[in-house]
Amino acid sequence: MSIDAEISRLLDVMPASGRMLTKIVSKPQQSKVIDAPFSPPWNRDSRPIYINFDLWRRLSRGQRDLLILRATSNLTNIRWFKADLYQGIVLASVIGLTVQTIQGDPLGMLISGGLTAISARQIWQNNRSVQRELDADESAIKVAVRRGYTEVEAAKNLLEGIENTAQLEGRSILDFTELIRTQNLRSLANLSPVGVPDRVKRE
């Protein structure tokens, strides 16, 4: 497999937003097959997707397509700035902290700073929730359907990609989030009648 040719092919598979906001980087020294690190909001550079192509080449083309679409979806769908309760609290707290700092009120600064930290932490957790992971999978499947896959084929390829990636990385068991994701994908691929309960998605 030519790394340059594969990167070019993957870029063609990705949606336009993925090509603009992410960058595929060869990283043969990493133990993971593919790694798309969570990107903080102040990072204005292209969000990297690191691939160990020595391991990557052992996956089928369909699995590679769905894994890159999933990584792209995971990075481009981060919602730091969305009008809801926590974003409103962060904005109000930052304004309050600024005012209290100007006025030199230490108690006001402490309260405003605490509210800012709590709300920002909640936003961070929401962006790393199980539901968000499932949404990223389903978003990748929707793009794959536009690339010629059926929904069942796409779900099956992503399911197999997750399982085979774990094997290539030397992991004998999947982590909790991966287990939830694979169960949801089995349901989407018509391999299991059991989906993921809503209470689990909210964790």
Secondary structure by P-SEA (a helix, b strand, c coil): ccaaaaaaaaaaaccaaaaacbbbbbbcccccccccccccccccccbbbbbaaaaaaaccaaaaaaaaaaaaaaaaacccccccaaaaaaaaaaaaaaaaaaaccaaaaaaaaaaaaaaaaaaaaaaacaaaaaaaaaaaaaaaaaacccaaaaaaaaaaaaaaaaaaaccccccaaaaaaaaaaaaaacccccccccccccc
